[in-house]
């Protein structure tokens, strides 16, 4: 292989494919973890609470589990993103996968909600770390001409995981008497984490910036994310990434426990089928979102996605309901439109931060929204209780978060001057 003129020796085609496959699979299992509690929460809570269970308590614990995962992911995205910048993208990716796998597997042995709550926080650490390290190593290993397609593949990974989860739940319904197996399956990706640590090639650009090594003494001084050079970029990226994150978890995810509450007594698999419809739309949306950023320009595409996500979420909660004929098609549409954001982010975030802080910056921007999301989900849970368990009103009010994207995009940062 030849040097590219900037001290960077590109990976071989086989190495690039290995990097993309590892990062993609890391996000597939990331999606499995993200989709686990929405589809299993009510069954888990009924099992652990026994006769003390009430519908309001079910919604409240769903909010708590989600908030714990989001808080852990926010911390993990920042800490493990920084880990990837200092010690290598492949190391950061492998450690992240191990964290969420081991935390999930332990969830199959809990005896109380408090134990599971703590483990969801632990799982969140790994969930948050996969995204910044995965997109950084892929962005730095593939040529610029492939970036939109590769970013779309990466963004689709999470939704492939959710589809796999939904099919597991459809074939083997998740009930208060049968749910621990799901957590134990979620521990299997630990094998992938070990493989990544042992065999995945490192980002060539990261190696070049580190003088070919991973020791702290070889490090090139890194610009501060909140220094004069990058402050506006960082703050704008945080705001832009927070809108879809908060919207997804405080608004649209309520459709799954809603489906479970309405249809669960007669059809335990209905919630998994609902999640499958959402994930099918999301799978296409996450890929198309990366392409839209190039076709329409980043500002125009983000603005249109914000309008569409607001309208689709309001329609899903107000124009139909679980078990009605139009419910699943609208769920699929909402999944498609709201997930366009995440394909867009897979292109945008790596482009605005220089190599030295790419994983840290991408992790901070993507996961800072999860700090807000944790608070937003808890607030939505409180709102749910205050509204007497009214899923329609909670989903409708929280859907307005997406409308904030129409304002946030005007603060968009420009790409980093050095190109990958």
N, C-alpha and C positions, 0 to 999 in steps of 0.2 A: 504493500500500500504506500502511496506517496503522501507527503505533507501537503496541506492545502494552502500553504503560504502564510499561515498565522500560527504555526507551531502545533497544529492539530492534525493528528493522523486519524482519518475517518475509520469507522468500523467496517468490517467486511459485510457484504449482504447478509450472510448468515448471522453475524453479530447483531445487525440492525433488527432482523426478524426476531431474534431471541429477546432483545430488549422490548420490542413492541408486544410480543406474546406475554412476557412476564408482567409488564405493566398492565396490559389488558386483563389478564387473569387476576391480578391483584385487585383491580377495580370490579371485576365480576363478583368476586367474593365480598368485596366492600359493599356492593349492592345487595348481596344476600343478607349481610348484617343490617343494613339500613332498612330493608323491608321486613325483617324478622318480627320486630315488636308490633308494628301496625297490624299485622295479620294474626299474631299470637297473643297480643296483650290481654284481651278480654278473657280468653281461655286460661291464661296463666293466673290472672287476678282472681277469677272464680275458684280456681284450684287452691290457691294459697290462702284466700280469705274464707273459703267455705261458706257457711250459712250467713256470715256477716256481709257478704257481697251485696252491693246495690248497683244499679245502672250508673248512678252519679259517681260512685266510687270507682267503677270501671273506667269512666272517662277521665277522672282525676289521676289515676295511676298510669293510664296511657300517656297523659301529659308529663308526668314525672319521669317515666322511663325515657321518653323522647328528649326531655330537657337534660337528663343525665348524659345521654349519648351525645347530644349536641355540645354540651359543655366539655366533655372529654375530647371530642373531635376538634373543638376550637383550640384547646391546649395542645393536643397532639399535632395539629397542623402547624402551629408556630414552633414548638419545640423540636419535632422531628424534621420539619423543613430546615431549621437551622442545623440540625444534626447532618442532614444530607449535604448542605453547603460546606460543612467542615470536614466530614469524614467520607463522603461519597454518596452518590444517588442510589447506587445498588444496595449499599449497606442500609441506608435510610428506608428503602422500599422493603427489604427483607425483614428488618426489625418491626416495621409497621404491620406487616402481614402476620408475623408471629404474635404480636400483642393482641390483635383483634380475634385471632383464631383461638388462642388459649383462654382469653376472657369469655368468649362465647361458649366454649366447651364446658367451662366451669359452671355456666348458667344452668346446665342440665341437672345439677346436684343441689340447687338451692332449696331452702325450707321456709324462706320468708321473702316478702317483697323488698325489705331493706337490703338483704343480701344481693338480690338481683339488681337493685338500683345501683349498688356499688360496682357490680360487675359491668353494668352497661356503661358506666363512666370509664372503666378500664378498657372496654371494647372501643369506646369512642376515641381513645388515644391513638390506637392503630388505624381506625377508620380515617381520622384526620391526617395522619402521616402519609398515607398511600398516595393521595392526590398530588401534593406538591413534588414529591420525589418521582412519582411516575411520569407526570407531564414534563418535568425538567429533563429526565434522562431520555425520554423519547424526542423532545424538541431539540436536544443537543446531539442526537445520534442519527437523525434523518435529515436529508437535504431539504432546503427551503421549498422546492417545487412540490414536495409530498406533504407539506405540513397541514393543509386543510383536510385532506383525506385522512391522514394519520390521526389528527386531532379528533375528527369525527368518530373514528374507530375507538379511540380512547374514551371519549364521552359516552359512547354506546355501552361500554363495558358494565357500568353500574346497572343499567337497565336490563342487560342480559342476565345479571345476577338476580334481579327482582323477578324476571320471568321464570327462571329456574325455581326460585322459591315458591312462586305461585303455583307452578305445576306440581311441586311436591305436596303443597297443601291441598290441591285439588284431588290428587290421587289418594293421599293419606290424610283425611281431614284432621285438622288441629282442634282438639276439644279439651275441656278441663281434665279429662282422664288420660289424654294422650298428647303431650306437647314436649316432654323432655328430650325425645329423640331428635327434635328439630335443632336444639342447641348443640347436641353432640355432633350432628352432621356439620354444623357451622364451625366446628373445630378442625375439620380435615385440612383446610388450607395451610395449616402449620407446615405441612410437607412442602408446599410451594415456597413458604418463607425460608425454610432451610436450604432449598435448592437455589434460591436467589442469592442468599448469603455465600453459598459455596461456589457458584459457577457463573453468575451473570456478569458479563463484561461491564466495565465502568464507562461513564460518559467521557468521550474523547475531549470535549471542550473543558470539562471539569478537570481532567488530568493535566491538560495543557496549562490551565490557570494555576494549578497547584504545583507546577514544575515536575509533573509526572509522578508525584507521591501523594500520600494522604496525611502526612504529619503536619502538625501545627506550624513547625518551623519553616515549611515550604510555602506557607499561605501567602497569597497576594492580599495586601490590605483591601478590605471590603468597604464599599460606600455604605453609609448609614441609610436605612430606609426612611428615617425621619430627619435626615440632614437636608441642607438647602437644595441639593441636587435632585433628591428623590421624594421629598415630602409631599408635594402635590400629587405626584404619580401614585404614591402609596395610599393616600387618603381617598383619592378618586377610585382607585381599584377596590378598596375596602367597601365603599358605598355601593358601587356598581355590582359587586359580587354578593353583597348582603341582601339585596332586594329579592332575587329568586330563592335564596336559601330560606329567608324568613317566610316568604310566601308559601313555599312548598310544605314546610313543617307546621306552620300555624294555621294554614287554610286547607290546602288540597288533601293532605293526608287524613283528614277527618272523614273522608268518604269511606275508608275501609272499616273503621269501627262502626260507622253509620250502617254500612251494609251488613255487618255482623249483628248489630242490635236488631235490625228489622228482619233479616232472613235467617239468622243463626239458629233459632229454635226449630225451624223446619228443614233448613238446608245448611249444615255446617260448612260445606265446601264453597258456599256462595261468596264469602269474603275473599277466598283465594282466587276464585274466578274473576272477581272485581279487580283485584290487584293485577291479575294477568292482563286484563283489558287495558288498565292504565299503563302497565309496563310495555305492552306492545306499541301503544302510541308514543311512549317515551323513547323507546329504542330508535324509532324513526326520527323523532324530534331531535334527539341528542346528536345524531349524525347530520341532519339537515342544518341545525343551528350553526355548525362549524362552516358549512358552505355559504349560508346566508351572509355571514360577516364579510366574505369576499365578494359575493354577488351584489349586495345592496350598499355596502359600506357599513362600518361598525355602528355609527350613530343611528342611521336610518333603521337598520335591522333590529337593534336593541329597542328602539322606540316602538316599532311595530309589534315586537314580541310582547312588550309590556302591555300594550292595548289588548292584544289577543288573549294573553293570560288572564287579565282582569275579566274580560267578557266571557271566556270559556268557563272560568271557575264560578262566576255568578250563575251562568246557565246550568251548570252541573247541579248546583244546590237548589235552584229555584224552578227549573223547567221539567224536572223529572225526580224520581226517587227510586231507592232499591226495589227490585222485583218488577218495576215498570219496564216496558219494552224499550224505551229510549235511554234507559240509565247507562247501560254499558257502552253504547256508541258515544255518549257524551263524556263518559269517563275516559275513553280512549282519546277523544279529541282534546280534552283538558290535559291529559298526559303528554300528547304531542306538542301542544303549544307551550305549556309551562316548562318543558324540558329543552326547548330550543335555546333557552338561556345558557344551559350548561355546556352545550356544544360550542356556543359563542364564546364562553369563558375559556374553554380549552385552547382556543386560538389567541384570545386577547391577553390573558395573564402572562404567559411566557414571553410575549413580545414586548412588554413594557418594563421588564426588569433585566438588568445586565446579568451576565453569567454568575458573577461572584455572589449575588444575593437572589438568584432566580428562584430556587426552591423555598428560601425563607420568605421572599416577597409574595410568591404565588400562594404559599401556605398561609401566610398572615391574611392576605386579601380574601382568599376563599373561605377561610375558617373563622375570621373575625365575625362574619355574619352569624356564625353558630353561637357566639356569646350572646348576641342579640336574640337569636332564635330560641336559645334556652329560656331566656326571660319571656319571649313572646309566647312560647308554647305553654309555659306555666300560667301566663296571663290568660291565654285561650282556655286552659283548663279551668281556671277560676271563673271565666266568663261562661263556660259550659255549665258549670254548677249553678251560677247565678240565673242562667236562662232556663233552668230546669231540664237540662239534658237535651236542648233543642239543637240538633246538628245543623239544620238549615240556617238558622240565624247566626250561629258561630262561624260556619264556613263562609257565609255571605259577608259578614263584617270583616273577617280576616282576609278575604280575597282582595280587599282594597289595598293591601300592601303592595301588590303588583303594580298598581297605578303609580306608585312612587318612582318606578323606573323611568317614567316619561320625563321626570325632572332630573333624576340622577345622571342620566347619560350625557347631559350637557357639560358635566365635569370630567368627561373622558380624558384620560391621559394619552400622550403620544407615545409611539413605540420607542424602546431604547435605541440609542444611536448605533451601538454595535449590533451587527446582524449575525444570526446563527446560520 
